[in-house]
Amino acid sequence: MTRLFATIFVSSAVLSVACGSPPPPASPTEPAPTAPASAESRPSCDAIDEACDPHENEPGLPKECHDLAESKATTEAACAARKAECLAACPPVAKK
């Protein structure tokens, strides 16, 4: 009888090891990194930045638009909403 229990115990131990889940990884896996906000496509912000960059030291709307476009916290939607206003405030500068 003891031998029967020993056989059952060993058999169930072997089965639980063979059928068990894989061991956990040695170290926790890191979640996949997300793209930083700065990597987000912001074509309206880029257009404003390009137009207003030469005007960044002018007071008022040109500086405000330049700072808006360069801020990493500014979304594409925020730039798109002010794009026409900012491009009008920052006319092209003649190349020297």
Chimera marker file (.cmm) of the C-alpha trace (Angstrom):
<marker_set name="trace">
<marker id="1" x="0.000" y="0.000" z="0.000" r="1" g="1" b="0" radius="0.5"/>
<marker id="2" x="2.828" y="2.386" z="0.836" r="1" g="1" b="0" radius="0.5"/>
<marker id="3" x="4.442" y="1.637" z="-2.473" r="1" g="1" b="0" radius="0.5"/>
<marker id="4" x="1.183" y="2.471" z="-4.275" r="1" g="1" b="0" radius="0.5"/>
<marker id="5" x="0.976" y="5.869" z="-2.563" r="1" g="1" b="0" radius="0.5"/>
<marker id="6" x="4.636" y="6.530" z="-3.347" r="1" g="1" b="0" radius="0.5"/>
<marker id="7" x="4.057" y="5.682" z="-7.001" r="1" g="1" b="0" radius="0.5"/>
<marker id="8" x="0.986" y="7.923" z="-7.170" r="1" g="1" b="0" radius="0.5"/>
<marker id="9" x="2.840" y="10.744" z="-5.442" r="1" g="1" b="0" radius="0.5"/>
<marker id="10" x="5.846" y="10.528" z="-7.773" r="1" g="1" b="0" radius="0.5"/>
<marker id="11" x="3.605" y="10.201" z="-10.846" r="1" g="1" b="0" radius="0.5"/>
<marker id="12" x="1.559" y="13.251" z="-9.909" r="1" g="1" b="0" radius="0.5"/>
<marker id="13" x="4.720" y="15.230" z="-9.163" r="1" g="1" b="0" radius="0.5"/>
<marker id="14" x="6.172" y="14.339" z="-12.577" r="1" g="1" b="0" radius="0.5"/>
<marker id="15" x="2.910" y="15.236" z="-14.313" r="1" g="1" b="0" radius="0.5"/>
<marker id="16" x="2.627" y="18.570" z="-12.540" r="1" g="1" b="0" radius="0.5"/>
<marker id="17" x="6.175" y="19.490" z="-13.562" r="1" g="1" b="0" radius="0.5"/>
<marker id="18" x="5.704" y="18.266" z="-17.130" r="1" g="1" b="0" radius="0.5"/>
<marker id="19" x="2.314" y="19.938" z="-17.590" r="1" g="1" b="0" radius="0.5"/>
<marker id="20" x="2.897" y="23.034" z="-15.513" r="1" g="1" b="0" radius="0.5"/>
<marker id="21" x="3.293" y="26.508" z="-16.852" r="1" g="1" b="0" radius="0.5"/>
<marker id="22" x="6.730" y="27.681" z="-17.922" r="1" g="1" b="0" radius="0.5"/>
<marker id="23" x="8.847" y="29.250" z="-15.226" r="1" g="1" b="0" radius="0.5"/>
<marker id="24" x="8.682" y="33.025" z="-14.902" r="1" g="1" b="0" radius="0.5"/>
<marker id="25" x="11.459" y="34.996" z="-16.634" r="1" g="1" b="0" radius="0.5"/>
<marker id="26" x="14.581" y="35.696" z="-14.612" r="1" g="1" b="0" radius="0.5"/>
<marker id="27" x="13.819" y="39.405" z="-14.724" r="1" g="1" b="0" radius="0.5"/>
<marker id="28" x="10.528" y="41.194" z="-15.359" r="1" g="1" b="0" radius="0.5"/>
<marker id="29" x="10.050" y="42.219" z="-18.937" r="1" g="1" b="0" radius="0.5"/>
<marker id="30" x="9.713" y="45.875" z="-19.664" r="1" g="1" b="0" radius="0.5"/>
<marker id="31" x="6.630" y="47.102" z="-21.517" r="1" g="1" b="0" radius="0.5"/>
<marker id="32" x="7.261" y="48.198" z="-25.065" r="1" g="1" b="0" radius="0.5"/>
<marker id="33" x="8.344" y="51.832" z="-25.062" r="1" g="1" b="0" radius="0.5"/>
<marker id="34" x="5.927" y="54.311" z="-26.517" r="1" g="1" b="0" radius="0.5"/>
<marker id="35" x="7.011" y="56.991" z="-28.848" r="1" g="1" b="0" radius="0.5"/>
<marker id="36" x="7.673" y="60.259" z="-27.074" r="1" g="1" b="0" radius="0.5"/>
<marker id="37" x="5.295" y="63.110" z="-27.788" r="1" g="1" b="0" radius="0.5"/>
<marker id="38" x="8.077" y="64.888" z="-29.620" r="1" g="1" b="0" radius="0.5"/>
<marker id="39" x="8.120" y="62.085" z="-32.192" r="1" g="1" b="0" radius="0.5"/>
<marker id="40" x="4.432" y="62.643" z="-32.958" r="1" g="1" b="0" radius="0.5"/>
<marker id="41" x="3.828" y="64.007" z="-36.425" r="1" g="1" b="0" radius="0.5"/>
<marker id="42" x="2.980" y="67.687" z="-36.095" r="1" g="1" b="0" radius="0.5"/>
<marker id="43" x="3.050" y="69.178" z="-39.620" r="1" g="1" b="0" radius="0.5"/>
<marker id="44" x="1.119" y="72.316" z="-38.624" r="1" g="1" b="0" radius="0.5"/>
<marker id="45" x="3.534" y="72.976" z="-35.765" r="1" g="1" b="0" radius="0.5"/>
<marker id="46" x="6.481" y="72.411" z="-38.107" r="1" g="1" b="0" radius="0.5"/>
<marker id="47" x="5.064" y="74.905" z="-40.620" r="1" g="1" b="0" radius="0.5"/>
<marker id="48" x="4.496" y="77.519" z="-37.912" r="1" g="1" b="0" radius="0.5"/>
<marker id="49" x="7.949" y="76.949" z="-36.469" r="1" g="1" b="0" radius="0.5"/>
<marker id="50" x="9.602" y="77.312" z="-39.862" r="1" g="1" b="0" radius="0.5"/>
<marker id="51" x="7.675" y="80.508" z="-40.669" r="1" g="1" b="0" radius="0.5"/>
<marker id="52" x="8.019" y="82.092" z="-37.230" r="1" g="1" b="0" radius="0.5"/>
<marker id="53" x="11.583" y="81.068" z="-36.425" r="1" g="1" b="0" radius="0.5"/>
<marker id="54" x="13.032" y="84.238" z="-38.002" r="1" g="1" b="0" radius="0.5"/>
<marker id="55" x="10.530" y="86.257" z="-35.933" r="1" g="1" b="0" radius="0.5"/>
<marker id="56" x="11.169" y="84.569" z="-32.574" r="1" g="1" b="0" radius="0.5"/>
<marker id="57" x="12.546" y="87.768" z="-31.002" r="1" g="1" b="0" radius="0.5"/>
<marker id="58" x="9.672" y="89.969" z="-32.153" r="1" g="1" b="0" radius="0.5"/>
<marker id="59" x="7.126" y="90.761" z="-29.449" r="1" g="1" b="0" radius="0.5"/>
<marker id="60" x="3.499" y="89.756" z="-29.645" r="1" g="1" b="0" radius="0.5"/>
<marker id="61" x="1.953" y="87.175" z="-31.923" r="1" g="1" b="0" radius="0.5"/>
<marker id="62" x="5.118" y="86.161" z="-33.834" r="1" g="1" b="0" radius="0.5"/>
<marker id="63" x="6.877" y="85.148" z="-30.582" r="1" g="1" b="0" radius="0.5"/>
<marker id="64" x="3.721" y="83.554" z="-29.214" r="1" g="1" b="0" radius="0.5"/>
<marker id="65" x="3.323" y="81.459" z="-32.363" r="1" g="1" b="0" radius="0.5"/>
<marker id="66" x="6.988" y="80.504" z="-32.383" r="1" g="1" b="0" radius="0.5"/>
<marker id="67" x="6.824" y="79.371" z="-28.764" r="1" g="1" b="0" radius="0.5"/>
<marker id="68" x="3.560" y="77.504" z="-29.400" r="1" g="1" b="0" radius="0.5"/>
<marker id="69" x="5.076" y="75.572" z="-32.306" r="1" g="1" b="0" radius="0.5"/>
<marker id="70" x="8.318" y="74.711" z="-30.514" r="1" g="1" b="0" radius="0.5"/>
<marker id="71" x="6.703" y="73.515" z="-27.285" r="1" g="1" b="0" radius="0.5"/>
<marker id="72" x="6.830" y="69.736" z="-26.985" r="1" g="1" b="0" radius="0.5"/>
<marker id="73" x="3.527" y="69.902" z="-25.083" r="1" g="1" b="0" radius="0.5"/>
<marker id="74" x="1.677" y="71.467" z="-28.024" r="1" g="1" b="0" radius="0.5"/>
<marker id="75" x="-0.465" y="69.039" z="-30.006" r="1" g="1" b="0" radius="0.5"/>
<marker id="76" x="-0.968" y="69.010" z="-33.753" r="1" g="1" b="0" radius="0.5"/>
<marker id="77" x="-4.610" y="70.007" z="-33.173" r="1" g="1" b="0" radius="0.5"/>
<marker id="78" x="-3.555" y="73.102" z="-31.225" r="1" g="1" b="0" radius="0.5"/>
<marker id="79" x="-1.177" y="74.174" z="-33.996" r="1" g="1" b="0" radius="0.5"/>
<marker id="80" x="-3.721" y="73.424" z="-36.732" r="1" g="1" b="0" radius="0.5"/>
<marker id="81" x="-6.268" y="75.645" z="-34.979" r="1" g="1" b="0" radius="0.5"/>
<marker id="82" x="-3.877" y="78.626" z="-35.073" r="1" g="1" b="0" radius="0.5"/>
<marker id="83" x="-1.914" y="77.877" z="-38.244" r="1" g="1" b="0" radius="0.5"/>
<marker id="84" x="-3.532" y="80.522" z="-40.496" r="1" g="1" b="0" radius="0.5"/>
<marker id="85" x="-3.253" y="83.214" z="-37.809" r="1" g="1" b="0" radius="0.5"/>
<marker id="86" x="0.384" y="82.377" z="-37.083" r="1" g="1" b="0" radius="0.5"/>
<marker id="87" x="1.476" y="82.135" z="-40.713" r="1" g="1" b="0" radius="0.5"/>
<marker id="88" x="-0.083" y="85.553" z="-41.347" r="1" g="1" b="0" radius="0.5"/>
<marker id="89" x="1.800" y="86.972" z="-38.326" r="1" g="1" b="0" radius="0.5"/>
<marker id="90" x="5.122" y="85.564" z="-39.562" r="1" g="1" b="0" radius="0.5"/>
<marker id="91" x="5.677" y="86.668" z="-43.169" r="1" g="1" b="0" radius="0.5"/>
<marker id="92" x="8.600" y="85.231" z="-45.119" r="1" g="1" b="0" radius="0.5"/>
<marker id="93" x="11.909" y="86.998" z="-44.546" r="1" g="1" b="0" radius="0.5"/>
<marker id="94" x="14.061" y="87.802" z="-47.553" r="1" g="1" b="0" radius="0.5"/>
<marker id="95" x="17.210" y="85.693" z="-47.672" r="1" g="1" b="0" radius="0.5"/>
<marker id="96" x="20.426" y="87.697" z="-47.461" r="1" g="1" b="0" radius="0.5"/>
<link id1="1" id2="2" r="1" g="1" b="0" radius="0.2"/>
<link id1="2" id2="3" r="1" g="1" b="0" radius="0.2"/>
<link id1="3" id2="4" r="1" g="1" b="0" radius="0.2"/>
<link id1="4" id2="5" r="1" g="1" b="0" radius="0.2"/>
<link id1="5" id2="6" r="1" g="1" b="0" radius="0.2"/>
<link id1="6" id2="7" r="1" g="1" b="0" radius="0.2"/>
<link id1="7" id2="8" r="1" g="1" b="0" radius="0.2"/>
<link id1="8" id2="9" r="1" g="1" b="0" radius="0.2"/>
<link id1="9" id2="10" r="1" g="1" b="0" radius="0.2"/>
<link id1="10" id2="11" r="1" g="1" b="0" radius="0.2"/>
<link id1="11" id2="12" r="1" g="1" b="0" radius="0.2"/>
<link id1="12" id2="13" r="1" g="1" b="0" radius="0.2"/>
<link id1="13" id2="14" r="1" g="1" b="0" radius="0.2"/>
<link id1="14" id2="15" r="1" g="1" b="0" radius="0.2"/>
<link id1="15" id2="16" r="1" g="1" b="0" radius="0.2"/>
<link id1="16" id2="17" r="1" g="1" b="0" radius="0.2"/>
<link id1="17" id2="18" r="1" g="1" b="0" radius="0.2"/>
<link id1="18" id2="19" r="1" g="1" b="0" radius="0.2"/>
<link id1="19" id2="20" r="1" g="1" b="0" radius="0.2"/>
<link id1="20" id2="21" r="1" g="1" b="0" radius="0.2"/>
<link id1="21" id2="22" r="1" g="1" b="0" radius="0.2"/>
<link id1="22" id2="23" r="1" g="1" b="0" radius="0.2"/>
<link id1="23" id2="24" r="1" g="1" b="0" radius="0.2"/>
<link id1="24" id2="25" r="1" g="1" b="0" radius="0.2"/>
<link id1="25" id2="26" r="1" g="1" b="0" radius="0.2"/>
<link id1="26" id2="27" r="1" g="1" b="0" radius="0.2"/>
<link id1="27" id2="28" r="1" g="1" b="0" radius="0.2"/>
<link id1="28" id2="29" r="1" g="1" b="0" radius="0.2"/>
<link id1="29" id2="30" r="1" g="1" b="0" radius="0.2"/>
<link id1="30" id2="31" r="1" g="1" b="0" radius="0.2"/>
<link id1="31" id2="32" r="1" g="1" b="0" radius="0.2"/>
<link id1="32" id2="33" r="1" g="1" b="0" radius="0.2"/>
<link id1="33" id2="34" r="1" g="1" b="0" radius="0.2"/>
<link id1="34" id2="35" r="1" g="1" b="0" radius="0.2"/>
<link id1="35" id2="36" r="1" g="1" b="0" radius="0.2"/>
<link id1="36" id2="37" r="1" g="1" b="0" radius="0.2"/>
<link id1="37" id2="38" r="1" g="1" b="0" radius="0.2"/>
<link id1="38" id2="39" r="1" g="1" b="0" radius="0.2"/>
<link id1="39" id2="40" r="1" g="1" b="0" radius="0.2"/>
<link id1="40" id2="41" r="1" g="1" b="0" radius="0.2"/>
<link id1="41" id2="42" r="1" g="1" b="0" radius="0.2"/>
<link id1="42" id2="43" r="1" g="1" b="0" radius="0.2"/>
<link id1="43" id2="44" r="1" g="1" b="0" radius="0.2"/>
<link id1="44" id2="45" r="1" g="1" b="0" radius="0.2"/>
<link id1="45" id2="46" r="1" g="1" b="0" radius="0.2"/>
<link id1="46" id2="47" r="1" g="1" b="0" radius="0.2"/>
<link id1="47" id2="48" r="1" g="1" b="0" radius="0.2"/>
<link id1="48" id2="49" r="1" g="1" b="0" radius="0.2"/>
<link id1="49" id2="50" r="1" g="1" b="0" radius="0.2"/>
<link id1="50" id2="51" r="1" g="1" b="0" radius="0.2"/>
<link id1="51" id2="52" r="1" g="1" b="0" radius="0.2"/>
<link id1="52" id2="53" r="1" g="1" b="0" radius="0.2"/>
<link id1="53" id2="54" r="1" g="1" b="0" radius="0.2"/>
<link id1="54" id2="55" r="1" g="1" b="0" radius="0.2"/>
<link id1="55" id2="56" r="1" g="1" b="0" radius="0.2"/>
<link id1="56" id2="57" r="1" g="1" b="0" radius="0.2"/>
<link id1="57" id2="58" r="1" g="1" b="0" radius="0.2"/>
<link id1="58" id2="59" r="1" g="1" b="0" radius="0.2"/>
<link id1="59" id2="60" r="1" g="1" b="0" radius="0.2"/>
<link id1="60" id2="61" r="1" g="1" b="0" radius="0.2"/>
<link id1="61" id2="62" r="1" g="1" b="0" radius="0.2"/>
<link id1="62" id2="63" r="1" g="1" b="0" radius="0.2"/>
<link id1="63" id2="64" r="1" g="1" b="0" radius="0.2"/>
<link id1="64" id2="65" r="1" g="1" b="0" radius="0.2"/>
<link id1="65" id2="66" r="1" g="1" b="0" radius="0.2"/>
<link id1="66" id2="67" r="1" g="1" b="0" radius="0.2"/>
<link id1="67" id2="68" r="1" g="1" b="0" radius="0.2"/>
<link id1="68" id2="69" r="1" g="1" b="0" radius="0.2"/>
<link id1="69" id2="70" r="1" g="1" b="0" radius="0.2"/>
<link id1="70" id2="71" r="1" g="1" b="0" radius="0.2"/>
<link id1="71" id2="72" r="1" g="1" b="0" radius="0.2"/>
<link id1="72" id2="73" r="1" g="1" b="0" radius="0.2"/>
<link id1="73" id2="74" r="1" g="1" b="0" radius="0.2"/>
<link id1="74" id2="75" r="1" g="1" b="0" radius="0.2"/>
<link id1="75" id2="76" r="1" g="1" b="0" radius="0.2"/>
<link id1="76" id2="77" r="1" g="1" b="0" radius="0.2"/>
<link id1="77" id2="78" r="1" g="1" b="0" radius="0.2"/>
<link id1="78" id2="79" r="1" g="1" b="0" radius="0.2"/>
<link id1="79" id2="80" r="1" g="1" b="0" radius="0.2"/>
<link id1="80" id2="81" r="1" g="1" b="0" radius="0.2"/>
<link id1="81" id2="82" r="1" g="1" b="0" radius="0.2"/>
<link id1="82" id2="83" r="1" g="1" b="0" radius="0.2"/>
<link id1="83" id2="84" r="1" g="1" b="0" radius="0.2"/>
<link id1="84" id2="85" r="1" g="1" b="0" radius="0.2"/>
<link id1="85" id2="86" r="1" g="1" b="0" radius="0.2"/>
<link id1="86" id2="87" r="1" g="1" b="0" radius="0.2"/>
<link id1="87" id2="88" r="1" g="1" b="0" radius="0.2"/>
<link id1="88" id2="89" r="1" g="1" b="0" radius="0.2"/>
<link id1="89" id2="90" r="1" g="1" b="0" radius="0.2"/>
<link id1="90" id2="91" r="1" g="1" b="0" radius="0.2"/>
<link id1="91" id2="92" r="1" g="1" b="0" radius="0.2"/>
<link id1="92" id2="93" r="1" g="1" b="0" radius="0.2"/>
<link id1="93" id2="94" r="1" g="1" b="0" radius="0.2"/>
<link id1="94" id2="95" r="1" g="1" b="0" radius="0.2"/>
<link id1="95" id2="96" r="1" g="1" b="0" radius="0.2"/>
</marker_set>
